[in-house]
Amino acid sequence: MKSLVLVESDNGVVSDATLRAIGAATLAGKPVDLLAFDAVAAQAAARIAGIEQVLLAAFDTAPTAESLAAVLPGLSPHYALIAAAHRALARGAFPRAAARAGCAFLADVTGVSSDGHFVRGMYAGSVVANVASENVLTFATFRASSFAPVAREGGQADIVTLDAPHVYSKTMLIERQAAQQSGQDLSGARVVVAGGRGLASKENMARLGELANSMGAALGASRAAVDAGYAPNAAQVGQTGKTVAPDVYLAFGISGAIQHLAGMKDSKMIVAVNKDPDAPIFSIADVCLVGDLFETVSGLEARVGARSA
Ligand SMILES: Cc1cc2nc3c(=O)[nH]c(=O)nc-3n(C[C@H](O)[C@H](O)[C@H](O)COP(=O)(O)OP(=O)(O)OC[C@H]3O[C@@H](n4cnc5c(N)ncnc54)[C@H](O)[C@@H]3O)c2cc1C
């Protein structure tokens, strides 16, 4: 039995999150095949190091969760694990496919061991559960930032074209919109610059977004900042937003409510800037700066500007 990982790509470039999901699946100790949805992505996937076989399910347009869920159970006899990065497509498709196949779905897995155990957070990250699936097949989504990526080049896998997949006609993907204010994908970013209510205006949040862009970072925000209209919904980090675990998380004017911490506490280094020395975020921050956030932002802008000049 093998593992199968979904390939997500942009303009023929396999996403970093996919490379990390493959890294996670490799930890399960079984050979890994890939499933791509167009010929260009399949060719890029075939060059990834350590892959034996790429399955090509050539959808006419980008597959929806419903169409993908109809394809996956047909592949299941060959696989013990069907996995993907914890992103919208797999989050929609896998529970449906798992229900059809009558087997388990594990979401947002942060650790994998070769003895078949998976690690995942529960109750907004308050509990770390070590779970094992008793099914022959398990569907799982992996939190990309918790795993190292495999090499993008170095492999020479076979490409096997599957029969034309049945397309579920009642839903279709109409449009994709890139996140506003910062071009970086928040979930997979190595550096996140996040702003809270302390930013005090949409203009100040846009300024933070520019700083994030010039640092090659993604912009994040607290729910209070999103509710106030400073930042788009897509930027929200926390229990009801995105979960991130970047190398560095810079929090500006964020108090550190438990619901916010649930989405970022696994970041490798947390730098918090807050004028309140008793702000709860300081209890989990590695670097605590007590003071006015705008002074720190100005200082960083000067440093980043000097570096690019
Ligand atoms: C069911 C539920 C789900 C929720 N989900 C989420 C979620 O997913 N994500 C989330 O973030 N929240 C979530 N919340 C909301 C959460 O409880 C907090 O209300 C929110 O995180 C507070 O955002 P904040 O830290 O930006 O604002 P505040 O708590 O108001 O903090 C603002 C901070 O900015 C500081 N500050 C102000 N001006 C400056 C300055 N000039 N310089 C430096 N510091 C300054 C202040 O000292 C303060 O600490 C949820 C709440 C509930 C009930």
PDBQT file of the ligand as one rigid body, heavy atoms in Angstrom, charges set to zero:
ROOT
HETATM    1  C1  LIG A 401     -15.851  32.632  19.371  1.00  0.00    +0.000 C 
HETATM    2  C2  LIG A 401     -14.758  33.666  19.172  1.00  0.00    +0.000 A 
HETATM    3  C3  LIG A 401     -13.852  33.467  18.152  1.00  0.00    +0.000 A 
HETATM    4  C4  LIG A 401     -12.830  34.414  17.958  1.00  0.00    +0.000 A 
HETATM    5  N1  LIG A 401     -11.906  34.189  16.950  1.00  0.00    +0.000 NA
HETATM    6  C5  LIG A 401     -10.874  35.051  16.844  1.00  0.00    +0.000 A 
HETATM    7  C6  LIG A 401      -9.861  34.829  15.858  1.00  0.00    +0.000 A 
HETATM    8  O1  LIG A 401      -9.920  33.897  15.059  1.00  0.00    +0.000 OA
HETATM    9  N2  LIG A 401      -8.825  35.697  15.800  1.00  0.00    +0.000 N 
HETATM   10  C7  LIG A 401      -8.713  36.775  16.656  1.00  0.00    +0.000 A 
HETATM   11  O2  LIG A 401      -7.733  37.517  16.538  1.00  0.00    +0.000 OA
HETATM   12  N3  LIG A 401      -9.664  37.012  17.568  1.00  0.00    +0.000 NA
HETATM   13  C8  LIG A 401     -10.739  36.193  17.669  1.00  0.00    +0.000 A 
HETATM   14  N4  LIG A 401     -11.708  36.472  18.580  1.00  0.00    +0.000 N 
HETATM   15  C9  LIG A 401     -11.681  37.785  19.256  1.00  0.00    +0.000 C 
HETATM   16  C10 LIG A 401     -10.727  37.848  20.443  1.00  0.00    +0.000 C 
HETATM   17  O3  LIG A 401     -11.398  37.412  21.622  1.00  0.00    +0.000 OA
HETATM   18  C11 LIG A 401     -10.232  39.297  20.660  1.00  0.00    +0.000 C 
HETATM   19  O4  LIG A 401     -11.342  40.143  20.810  1.00  0.00    +0.000 OA
HETATM   20  C12 LIG A 401      -9.368  39.836  19.526  1.00  0.00    +0.000 C 
HETATM   21  O5  LIG A 401      -8.346  38.906  19.210  1.00  0.00    +0.000 OA
HETATM   22  C13 LIG A 401      -8.742  41.150  19.971  1.00  0.00    +0.000 C 
HETATM   23  O6  LIG A 401      -8.026  41.703  18.893  1.00  0.00    +0.000 OA
HETATM   24  P1  LIG A 401      -6.851  42.741  19.186  1.00  0.00    +0.000 P 
HETATM   25  O7  LIG A 401      -5.809  42.082  20.005  1.00  0.00    +0.000 OA
HETATM   26  O8  LIG A 401      -6.462  43.324  17.888  1.00  0.00    +0.000 OA
HETATM   27  O9  LIG A 401      -7.611  43.905  19.968  1.00  0.00    +0.000 OA
HETATM   28  P2  LIG A 401      -7.514  44.355  21.469  1.00  0.00    +0.000 P 
HETATM   29  O10 LIG A 401      -7.768  43.224  22.386  1.00  0.00    +0.000 OA
HETATM   30  O11 LIG A 401      -8.360  45.574  21.600  1.00  0.00    +0.000 OA
HETATM   31  O12 LIG A 401      -5.980  44.753  21.653  1.00  0.00    +0.000 OA
HETATM   32  C14 LIG A 401      -5.387  45.859  21.048  1.00  0.00    +0.000 C 
HETATM   33  C15 LIG A 401      -3.987  45.975  21.638  1.00  0.00    +0.000 C 
HETATM   34  O13 LIG A 401      -3.277  47.000  20.969  1.00  0.00    +0.000 OA
HETATM   35  C16 LIG A 401      -2.455  47.646  21.931  1.00  0.00    +0.000 C 
HETATM   36  N5  LIG A 401      -2.151  48.964  21.387  1.00  0.00    +0.000 N 
HETATM   37  C17 LIG A 401      -3.020  49.973  21.107  1.00  0.00    +0.000 A 
HETATM   38  N6  LIG A 401      -2.373  51.024  20.560  1.00  0.00    +0.000 NA
HETATM   39  C18 LIG A 401      -1.063  50.669  20.514  1.00  0.00    +0.000 A 
HETATM   40  C19 LIG A 401       0.109  51.339  20.055  1.00  0.00    +0.000 A 
HETATM   41  N7  LIG A 401       0.081  52.574  19.516  1.00  0.00    +0.000 N 
HETATM   42  N8  LIG A 401       1.302  50.709  20.172  1.00  0.00    +0.000 NA
HETATM   43  C20 LIG A 401       1.367  49.471  20.724  1.00  0.00    +0.000 A 
HETATM   44  N9  LIG A 401       0.286  48.778  21.166  1.00  0.00    +0.000 NA
HETATM   45  C21 LIG A 401      -0.924  49.376  21.044  1.00  0.00    +0.000 A 
HETATM   46  C22 LIG A 401      -3.261  47.652  23.202  1.00  0.00    +0.000 C 
HETATM   47  O14 LIG A 401      -2.432  47.768  24.351  1.00  0.00    +0.000 OA
HETATM   48  C23 LIG A 401      -3.964  46.287  23.123  1.00  0.00    +0.000 C 
HETATM   49  O15 LIG A 401      -3.227  45.288  23.805  1.00  0.00    +0.000 OA
HETATM   50  C24 LIG A 401     -12.727  35.557  18.796  1.00  0.00    +0.000 A 
HETATM   51  C25 LIG A 401     -13.665  35.725  19.826  1.00  0.00    +0.000 A 
HETATM   52  C26 LIG A 401     -14.667  34.799  20.009  1.00  0.00    +0.000 A 
HETATM   53  C27 LIG A 401     -15.635  35.000  21.130  1.00  0.00    +0.000 C 
ENDROOT
TORSDOF 0
